[in-house]
Amino acid sequence: MIVGNAVGGQAGKASTELVRQANSSLVLSQLRKLGRLAHTEISAATGLSSATVSAITADLEAHGVIERVEQQAAGGRGRPRVLFGQRRGCGHVIAVIISSDVIEYSLVDYGGTLIDRFSEPRGRADPAPFVAELKAALDRLIRRSSIARDGVLCISISSKGLVDAMRPILVWSPILGSQPIDFAEALGDWEGTRVLLSNETLLVAGALCELEDRKDDDGRTSLAALSLGHSVGLGVAQRSDGGRWAISAPNFGHMLHVPNGALCRCGALGCVEAYAGFYAILRNAFDVPLNTIPAKFVPFGEIEKIAGQARQGGHRAQHAFRQAGIAIGNGLSRLLSLHGHMPMVLTGPGAQHFDLLRAGVEEGLRQSQVIRLLGMPDISVMPDERSLVFTGHLSLAFSVADRDIIQSRPAIQAAGE
């Protein structure tokens, strides 16, 4: 019985600490979402009692995670309001966006303020020099702002391609092909810094979910983000009954479109991307054989020229965009058949050509029973993909950083029953 009581007591204590950690994370997430809040506003936003909020804010403030500021009342009369918000100096996160032609590095403080940003042309497509360039750029980023490595809470990296669901390993990418990179191992000398890796379109879907959460109404319960450009990516988000989003990034671009069809950059035949990516549009516009090795990178200006020809009535250019649209529509019809009717958001540089893609997309969608029964899904365009990716980076990186901070501070764990 003594053993049983001891185990039960330990289990109860662990359960209580998990609740306290969750409450602390909830407070930090609401402060990040809504900005500086007064004590009563935190309680209203989180649903936590006044006593719980007092305990959590006291410990977070004592450990330098949040800070209080006084806001003078309107007209300068009465006592100033006391507001709580993240303390900018608590730490920093780094967002690394790996694109087809450049890599962008951003340094952001704990309050969400962008401190520094620069981009560099992507170098050789070999793992060793690629990692060396990445590490050198990260060191330069923190050196420019006089920040020590131990002041970086999290490095969040994104790329197109296939990402390991459990570890920060890039399994396949348009840049490095089938040469995998383990970023945790590559950045092993950043001891104590969390390293994250995400599919880029998954972050886009996450940013769109944040926008939905900020609406006054209940918002959508599911959505899909389709990235069009050099690559074709997909992010799918579905809201649970509890209001949380489950987000995934299926390998849409390399899903089969035509058996034994056009050669894809991944080496397979007939992928969606082999008909809808920039290199596919270029290939079709110039009637290049479908088994021609795809170009690794197509300047956006070249696609703009083809789009201009299509808008001026060029049949070959129009055919190239129509074929791309059909491939996209067929792929989306399969998505809707599996996951149900949902709105679509097109992002990326290719979204600027949706006027040329639309007829083909709708033709491809109409071949599915779910579309014939329920009609066309709502399709909108948000071409500024980069800002969505960056927003997704910050949301993910800060949620992880907040959790790590709370778990590393025993006093905070003891707060907020």
LUMSE-655018 format. One record per residue: x, y, z of N, C-alpha, C in turn. Coordinates in steps of 0.001 Angstrom, whole numbers, plus 500000, padded with zeros to 6 digits. Layout:
// residues N
XYZXYZXYZ...
This chain:
// residues 417
500829498792500000500000500000500000500861501254500000501947501166500704502826502341500727503350502647499329503731501573498638504221501762497277503130502336496398501903501785496569500791502278495754500516503744496016500519504140497270500266505536497598501357506445497042502593505961497129503703506777496618503570506984495119503251505901494401503105506020492950501960506950492600500831506775493327499687507641493068500019509096493330500767509356494420501147510727494718502044511328493656502994510525493155503894511008492111503129511280490827502182510381490504501392510579489294500549511839489397499973512062490610499173513259490791499993514524490673501201514474491232502090515636491144502489515920489707502803514858488963503185515036487559502028515611486768500817515107487037499639515605486334499406517081486629499572517463487882499388518865488272500408519762487591501649519297487509502685520095486859502398520269485379501859519224484735501508519342483316500428520388483114499440520408484017498384521414483929498968522815484112499877522945485059500496524251485312501327524711484117502053523783483523502834524130482341501920524560481199500820523824481017499877524162479956499269525542480186498950525865481430498384527176481742499384528294481468500642528058481820501678529064481560501863529271480060501863528179479309501983528276477848500800529033477260499620528796477818498424529479477336498527530982477552499031531389478708499210532813478978500175533434477983501308532773477757502296533313476824501745533378475397500997532363474994500458532356473632499443533475473428498631533756474442497643534825474317498311536199474308499369536356475085500114537619475047500741537827473669501207536745473075501819536865471748500764537147470678499597536559470860498520536714469886497852538090469977497623538565471203496827539774471407497645540998471778498941540814472083499763541934472512499704542108474025500156543242474511500186543485475964498767543497476523498596542802477643497280542673478258497342542961479749496244543483480267496105543665481707495734542322482337495845542255483655495566541022484393494177540471484057493168541344484108491794540886483840491631540441482391492351541070481469492256540696480056492894539336479812493986539046480527494611537717480413493644536651480913492987536925482013492031535980482568490887535730481596490400536794480958489292536652480007489722535894478754490933536184478283491410535557477054491733534083477228492192533709478429492616532334478669491550531481479350490601532139480029489622531391480809490159530939482152491338531399482528491946531025483807491460531960484909491458531454486142491026532266487279492014533388487538491551534393488242492407535530488588493605535088489423493387534157490343494484533678491189495530532940490366495081532137489402496016531391488551496841532351487694496169533353487131496876534343486309497897535094487152497542535450488371498468536170489258499712535336489536499515534038489821500652533172490125501554533003488907500945532816487738501737532591486525502510533842486147501833534986486122502520536219485715503624536593486698503413536309487974504447536624488967505716535825488706505570534531488443506755533702488208507393533990486851506573534219485824507133534557484516507896535874484579507363536821485320508045538101485477509319537943486294509284537131487336510460536932488187511609536317487410511303535498486425512353534860485632512685535606484338512160536814484193512526537644483054511911537217481746510805536448481808510145536003480581509150537051480093508441537660481012507531538752480670507903539973481497507344541105481134507579542340481874506283543109481963506209543989482936505019544823483067505361546254482705504412546923482085504557548336481753503290549041482198503421550310482494502269551092482906501779551939481744500474551875481516499843552644480448498980553727481076499322554970480773498594556077481376497139556075480930496244556325481841494822556365481520494524557521480581493444557391479814493059558436478868492842559750479608493395560802479060493267562114479684494245562353480800495054561319481119496070561480482141495535561432483553494287561020483704493696560969485036493563559523485504493583559326486792493423558003487363494725557220487355494645556057487966495827555218488054496135554592486695497409554496486325497757553874485042497445552373485061497126551836483882496881550408483764498218549667483727498252548512484362499441547662484336499225546583483287500113546555482298500013545594481196501206544648481222500966543406480827502027542405480744502302542065479280503575541810478989503966541393477644505305540689477680505646540009476595506932539310476526508093540291476688509115539879477421510323540699477556511231540401476376511512541394475577512240541199474331513601540535474542514274540854475660515609540322475891515651538911476431514498538265476573514476536904477131515217535919476240515240536168474963515920535272474034515581535646472609516082534865471661515866535136470247515574533841469506514909533981468363514742532851467458515271533262466090515717532260465335516210532481463975515330531686463013514879532346461949514115531690460896514979531614459645515090530421459082515883530199457868514955529654456797514766530408455726513892530003454621514767529627453432514783528338453099515596527831451992514731527790450739515056528618449766514322528660448508515173528093447391514589528072446189515303527500445049516563528273444696516528529601444887517657530423444459518376531139445597517671531391446726518297532128447828517947531468449157518703531834450191518394531445451564518272532720452374517147532866453070516892534066453860517053533753455346517778534619456052518036534465457486517415535648458223516609535357459249515978536416460034516211536160461523516553537210462251516749537156463697515646537967464354514912537326465279513760537961465911513892537824467427513612538919468155513698538826469609512429538204470183512427537957471498511342537219472141510010537970472093510093539273471898508873540063471766508295540049470370508977539362469426508486539275468054508987540373467136509973541145467591510524542235466770511660541727465898511588542014464611512653541631463685513891542476463957515005541806464275516251542504464595517146542651463374517252541590462586518153541602461429517661540579460410517954540864459149517592539936458076518511540154456885518933539066456291519650539168455018519423537887454225519654537984452930519520536835452037520831536603451317521099535343451003522294534983450257521918534043449120522593534157447987522336533193446909522658531784447394521823530847447026522092529473447417523301528961446652524223528332447365525461527841446759525294526475446136526318525673446222526333524354445588525311523422446216524772522535445385523751521585445843524393520297446331525373520415447226526010519269447870525916519485449370525635518437450138525391518616451574526511519313452328527765518897452138528864519453452940529028520962452731529200521454451493529325522909451328528047523656451678526886523025451458525617523650451806525550523908453309525902522906454105525881523043455566526918524054456025528091524045455412529140524999455786528676526435455552528026526683454423527514528019454127526419528411455118525569527450455463524492527700456415525057528097457777526020527350458268526604527627459584527316528969459599528024529286458523528722530566458453527734531732458479526611531566457772525608532632457745524945532804459104524680531719459807524087531812461147525020532534462109526307532210462047527274532891462911527334534382462579527278534698461287527321536101460889526070536841461369524920536165461340523671536791461745523716537222463206524166536348464093524186536717465517525348537658465823526438537531465077527578538409465304527214539859464955526431540047463903526040541399463484525212542109464555524512541341465383523678541930466435524270541731467821525511541240467873526227541044469146525448540152470110524956539043469596524201538085470400525001536796470512525068536256471701525771534992471899524877533831471459525516532700471165524746531533470743523741531094471782524126531176473064523204530724474100522021531667474279522016532777473556520866533668473565519843533318472502520148532302471687519218531857470640518448530649471173517159530792471307516323529730471847516009528658470816515864529073469569515389528144468547515855528590467167516263527634466339516536527866464922515494527083464145514632527791463439513563527171462665513902527259461189513991526113460526514413526017459130513258525477458299513085525995457092512053525475456198512617525270454799512029524304454108512425523995452743511254523340452034511248523416450725510350522574449954510885521146450040510008520179449845510477518803449810509862517945450890510490516824451132509992515827452068510792515913453365510070516131454474510684516325455784510298515167456698511269514665457455510993513623458440510016514176459477508973513407459773507929513886460688508406513979462126509450513247462512509874513181463908511172513919464186512037514016463203513356514612463406513619515681462352514523516638462628514815517695461647515731517202460515515208516253459747515960515678458632515239515988457335515933516616456416515408516863455071515686515616454246514637514838453978514792513543453313515032513715451827514236514596451202514386514887449772513988516327449542514689516996448636514344518375448312514695518667446865514042519673446268514389520061444904515831520540444779516396520993445908517746521544445887518799520447445964518641519562446931519658518538447194519258517159446691518076517031446124517635515736445636517493514742446777517986513542446572517847512477447579518993512466448577519795513531448611520875513630449589520312514230450883520048513413451897519417513919453121520374514759453964519788515650454753520557516455455703519876516386457059520633515996458073520170516005459453520626517333460061519711518287460192520088519615460657520452519629462140519894518720462922520290518642464333521752518239464440522161517305463604523558516876463598524451517956463007523979518587461934524777519620461272525022520819462186524042521141463041524167522284463947524405521822465375525106520711465526525375520148466839526171521060467745526940521990467166527728522889468004526885524028468575525598524105468185524684525074468793524017524393469995524801524035470954524306523287472111523302524118472904522169523480473230521142524161473994520129524905473147520364524967471829519429525638470931518583524595470218517271524763470276516369523834469600516450524048468087516549522964467322516593523033465862515332522384465310514570523154464530513330522676463931513456522681462413512773521765461769512728521725460308511292521478459885510786522286458941509403522163458482509340522239456967508378521529456419508033521754455018507474523168454894507897523878453877507537525289453757506028525505453684505330524652452924503893524853452756503132524502454027503684523656454877503074523403456177503052524686457003504127525464456939504179526738457662503168527730457090502992527706455760501994528571455127500604528233455659500285526942455706498990526518456233498831526946457688499909526847458474499865527279459862499569528768459991500179529575459118499929531020459144498483531329458766497937530597457814496536530796457426495598530417458570495965529394459324495169529013460492495164530135461528496291530798461710496348531931462639495396533029462203495353533291460897494433534306460384492983533912460656492679532627460510491327532157460797490989532349462272491954532080463146491716532189464587491462533626465026491908534578464247491733535982464621490394536546464173489625535767463418488318536233462971487330536219464132486352537101464055485350537184465109484406535996465098484141535448463892483248534299463816484029533011464085483365531892463966484004530610464226485032530246463159484921530887461985485903530646460935485754529273460295486720528940459484486682527674458769487122526530459677486677525346459330487091524158460074488148523371459325488409523730458071489468523083457297489877524016456170491082523838455674491579524625454544492796523930453959493094524295452719494285523768452057495060524928451455496379524905451612497266525903451010498065525223449912497956525733448704498665525156447564499712526150447087500979525754447142502087526610446729502485526275445302502500527296444437502822527109443029504068527903442675505008527254442022506236527924441616507184526930440986508462527008441371509430526026440889509000524629441314508461524545442515507911523307443050506411523488443265505738522390443579504321522434443910504160521776445276503670522535446252503534522020447608502122522180448130501781521393449135500438521432449697500494521355451218499699522181451877499505522103453316498022521955453592497657521031454443496250520761454764496042520962456253495022521734456614494721522000458022493272521653458310493044520937459404491698520584459832491578520824461331490487521497461715490284521877463107489533520774463853490017520426465041489366519405465848488204520017466609487430519171467286486311519663468085486788520589469197488020520383469653488573521242470699489103522564470197489065522781468890489501524046468312490940524075467861491691523011468098493089522971467692493191522527466241494213523044465566494437522705464164495408521542464054495083520592463212496015519522462835496469519820461418497768520019461237498304520456459937499264519408459401499148519107458132500046518148457483500467518703456129501539518133455597502043518559454292502281517324453435501227516753452856501387515570452005502227515893450779502860514872450229503788515065449110503018515235447798502228516300447753501289516537446659501979516669445304503057517444445257503728517703443988504248516450443315504512515412444102505075514178443543504078513025443623502807513408443722501737512437443576501557512145442085501202510916441755501083510519440358499925511241439676500207511807438514499186512458437689498916511644436425499973511264435714499850510470434488500846509312434555500390508067434521501325506935434535502310507011433373503598506821433692504657506868432672504636508172431885504313509238432579504204510545431922505515511309431898505414512632432041506570513519431928507567513259433048508847513477432717509927513280433684509909514404434709509922514010435990509909514970437099511320515180437628511503516263438375512815516520438983513185515449440006512171514748440549512464513717441542512944512429440888512897512362439553513333511177438831512209510244438440511001510464438996509853509644438650509178510189437391508209509443436887507485509832435682506030510141436036505553511263435531504132511571435638503681512275436883504574512860437676504172513579438900503353514827438552502567515281439511501822516530439340502780517666438997503896517740439707504856518826439482505453518794438085505563517600437507506131517469436163505235518104435108504004518475435498503082519160434603502736520567435088502947520841436385502482522106436944503588523010437478504802522496437666505901523331438125506372524274437031507160525264437403507658526226436418508396525534435274509224524524435611509978523847434557509044523090433619507904522635434142506935521926433299506240522886432342505880524079432842505250525084431983506212525507430884507487525706431242508502526062430256508644524958429211508666523722429646508832522585428737507653522487427771506438522620428285505265522520427430505121523707426488505502524895426959505368526094426124506251526032424890507391525361425015508318525269423883508306523885423239507291523082423595507086521759422995508342520893423106508992520958424261510173520150424524509718518739424880510379517696424433509977516321424764509817516135426271508794515376426654508465515202428067509512514432428840510384513725428132511438512974428830512723513783428970512684515067428603513848515936428760514118516183430241515376516137430634515736516376432038515296517790432432514504517926433496513976519241433885515070520221434310514824521488434015515732522531434490515652522612436007516800522749436674516808522823438132516212524133438639516355525190437848515831526479438259515407527264437025514198527812437068513670528621435961513428530030436485514121531029435952513897532404436408512433532797436242511907533529437216510504533923437158510219534754435914511215535516435456511022536330434260510671535504433037511210534300432951510894533425431816509425532994431857508926532690433024507519532312433157506623533510432874507061534698433263506299535904432972506175536128431474507241535844430732507177535983429268506145535031428678506143533785429157505175532795428666503762533220429042503590533757430256502278534232430681501814535388429803502746536274429453502396537385428570501947536897427207502635535903426673502239535326425386500856534693425475500589534009426595499276533366426771498167534406426831498406535513427507497376536548427642497155537281426328498126537199425443497994537812424120497456536832423076497056535638423521496439534678422620497354533604422075498575533506422596499503532476422116499004531086422506498678530274421503498054528983421776498975528032422537500229527998422182501140527070422848501312527450424321501442528738424585501585529206425961500304528944426752499158529171426130497889528891426801497755527404427118498200526562426188498142525115426391499005524700427582500168525321427728501070524983428831500417525275430179499763526423430297499094526761431554497852525898431767497151525563430676495970524707430823496373523327431323497461522769430783497937521460431227498347521503432700498986522595433084499364522756434493498118522813435374497119523552434923495889523666435686495168522333435842495117521533434776494458520225434841495159519324435855496485519325435836497242518511436799496932518937438225496869520247438451496551520757439789495131520368440181494189520570439254492794520251439541492574518783439824493213517904439034493094516467439289493618516120440674494773516694441026495349516417442342494452516908443466493896518110443325493019518653444356491723517855444474491242517321443363490020516506443425490247515265444281491443514698444207491759513540445051491823513954446522492389515125446770492454515638448137491050515786448720490141516386447954488790516614448445488030515306448616488303514341447772487654513037447911488065512353449211489313512573449626489828511940450839489495512724452101489562514049452033489451514880453239488183515724453297487362515673452274486137516452452290486313517822451650485176518446451385485159519759450736485821520791451634486703521591451107487376522623451893487830523748450981487976524951451508488475526074450709489960525921450406490376526517449288491764526454448835492358527865448803493598527977449222494328529239449120495579528983448288495702529682447162496866529531446300497912530563446683499146530124446878500236531018447240501428530760446324502472531554446512503685531376445722503647532195444448504787532319443760504849533143442551503917532665441449503668531356441380502780530844440346501335531245440532500955531645441752499573532055442007499210533313441233500210534086440808499945535283440029499379534958438653499478533697438256498993533286436934497707532481437041496967532660438135495767531858438310494728532146437233494732533351436677493807533648435580494046532727434392495299532294434200495629531384433100495438529922433504495520529647434786495402528274435286493959527881435578493103528854435859491770528585436393490966527600435555490901527812434231490088526935433382490555525491433498491862525273433501492392523921433625492143523339435009492301524170436058492055523706437422490607523244437563489673524044437069488258523686437181487943522457436331488574522330435166488380521139434340488852519889435081490017519991435717490540518857436481489679518516437676489139519527438358488290519302439514486959518660439119486399519092438001485085518594437591485072517102437289486235516513437124486298515080436834486063514230438085485882514888439243485677514181440504484205514220440906483709513121441463482313513063441894482015514078442992482957514270443928482710515188445037482443516601444532483073517003443445482846518331442881481493518373442173481155517323441463479862517297440775478707517352441773478910516784442962477859516773443967477813518057444793478979518561445178479048519683446118479466521005445488479881520970444223480286522195443562481758522531443785482201523580443115483591523995443191483935524526444586485115524213445077485536524803446352485862526271446177485825527000447269486242528403447248487752528445447046488210529156446018489641529275445723490023530745445755490942531096446644491433532474446744492940532488446513493470533681446278494889533836445947495558534763446946496676534300447521497525535125448384498969534939447908499397535700446900500712535460446288501912535745447175501723536542448263502859536887449129503170535716450054503719534677449483504007533466450243505083533686451295506062534525450998507189534706451908506740535196453283505807536139453306505343536644454603504577535574455364503834534715454652503119533629455306504105532612455889505150532301455138506162531367455635506822531929456891507148533202456865507802533834458020506877533821459236505606534141459032504638534090460124504534532686460691504508531688459809504466530303460261505699529917461062506868530405460631508109530161461380507996530692462805507566531941462935507518532559464262506513531855465162505369531504464589504353530810465391504888529498465943505521528712465088506061527429465520507230527611466482508183528473466120509398528637466924509074529158468318508174530139468413507862530694469731507040529728470573506168528944469951505410527969470743506353526938471350507357526517470590508339525568471105509232526235472150509674527470471864510538528190472807509818528440474128508548528824474052507773529049475272507713527775476115507435526662475457507336525392476182508671525023476820509758525205476070511075524879476613511421525754477806511082527036477722511367527954478827510609527532480076509349527207479911508522526822481061509036525535481685509382524561480859509846523278481389511215523376482037512000524391481684513348524517482235513385525319483525512244525866483950512208526707485143511292526090486186511848525421487188511035524749488215510032525677488890510446526925489106509547527840489813508294528128488996508455528193487685507304528441486828506413527197486802507012526018486842506225524804486890505329524779488132505790525419489187505041525401490441503965526463490510503783527217489390502829528313489416501495527904488808500443528576489220499172528534488533498337527300488727498027526950489919497141525803490135495732526178489706
